[in-house]
């Protein structure tokens, strides 16, 4: 069966930077509902369309098509007193909200002189990435999956 609208795709993947360094990979297959449901990067979904089990798909994604353009406006300097009384460390993450109430994950990138630098950009924002997927299985989605716009059961969402 080939990947088409409203099929469930089971795949393994690797995400690498342009120098070939591995950023992320799936040790177990992951699934997504194909058909414009925002369950995967749109350019990857476009490349997957029409492919079959066993095929490999490689897509080079520019920042705007992957983790976004790096936004300097998401970098803030806050007083250390604004954080919970825990031992602050670089790499710690905190939830915050932007002006529209959208949740943003901020990562502590620097701590000095009672000030904390937090960055709300995804760690890979501004980077071109190479997405490689190996298609393991393709099946038709059931009505409930299409209605809910995501995969249910093994590898998907459970209620």
N, C-alpha and C positions, 0 to 999 in steps of 0.2 A: 504494500500500500504506500502511496506517496503522500507527502505532507501537503495538506490543503486546508481550506477553511473548516474550522471545527473538528480538527483532529488533535489527539493528545500525543505529544512528542516526548519520548524518553531518550535522554542523551547524556553523555559525559562531556565535559568541556574543560578547556584551559584558557586562561586569560594571561597574556604576556605583554610586557612593555615592548617598545620598538627594538630594544637591544636583545630581546629574547629571554629576559628574566621573568620567571614565573611569578605572577601576582596572586593567582588563585586557581584552584582546580577542584573538580568534583571527584571525590574518591568513590562515591556511590552515584549511580545515574540520577538525574533530576528530570522532572517532567514539567511541561507547560502546555497550556491550551493555545493552539495556533489559530489566529484569525483576527488580529488587531485588538486584543484585549489588554494590551500593555503588560503582559506577563514576561516579556523579554525585550531587549533593545529592538526597536523597529527595523533597523538595517539588518540585524541578524535574522529576524523573522522573515524579511524579504528574501534573504539568501537561502533560507531553509525551504521556502515554498517550492514544491515539486520534487524535493529530494526523497530518497528511499532509505530503508534500513541498511546500515553498513557504509553509507556514504559519509564523507568528511566534508565539513563546511568551514572555510576559513574566511573571516571578515576583518578587515582593518577598519577600526572605528576612530574617527576624529573625536576630539573632546566633546563637541556639541552632540554627537550621536551616542556617547557613552556616559561618562560621569559628570559632564558639564564643563563649561568654561570656568577657569579659576576666577573667583569673585573676591577682590580685595576687600569689598564691603562686608564680607562675612568674617573678617579677622577683627577681633576686638581685644582691647586691653582692659581688664577689670581689676579692681582691688582684691587681694586674696581674701579679705573679709567678706566678700560677696559669695563665697563658696562654703559648703557645709564644713564643719570642723572635722575634717579627715586629713590625713597626710596627702597633700596634693603632689602629684607626680606627672611628669610629661607623659603623654599618651592616654591619660585618663579621659573619659568621655562623660559629658553631661547633656541632658536634654534642655533645649530652650525653644523659644518661639520667635518667629520673625514678626514684622509689623502686621501681617495679615493673619497671624495666629497659626501659621504652618509650623509644625514641629521640625526643629533642626537639631542634629546631633553635633555638638561642639567638642573638639578635641583640644586638650591642653598641649600647646606646642612649646611654651617657654614659661619659666617662673623666675623672677628676679626682683629684688628690692620691694617686696610686698605687692608686686603686680603679677597678674597672670594673663598670658596671651592665649586666647582660644580661637580656633579656626572652625567655622561652620561648613567649609567646603568638604566634599568627599575626599578622602586621602588621594584618590587618583584623578581628581578634577584637573583639567588642563592637560591631561596626558592622552596621547594617542595610544590605543591598545589593540592587540590582535586577539580576536576571539576564535577559538578552534573548537568545533563540536563534532562528535562522532555519534551518528544517529543509531540508537540501539533498538527502538521499537516505535511503531506508529499505529494508532488505533482510532476509530471514530469516537468522538466524545459522546457521552450520553446527554439526554435532555437537561438533566439537573446541572451538569457541568457547564453547558452552554448558557443556561439561564443564570447561573451564578458567576459566569465568566472566569472560572478557574477550575483546575483539576481536583477531583475528589478521590479518596481511597489511597492506595499505595503510592507514595511519592508526591501526593497532593495534599489538599486541605481536608481536615476531618471536622465534623460537627459534633 
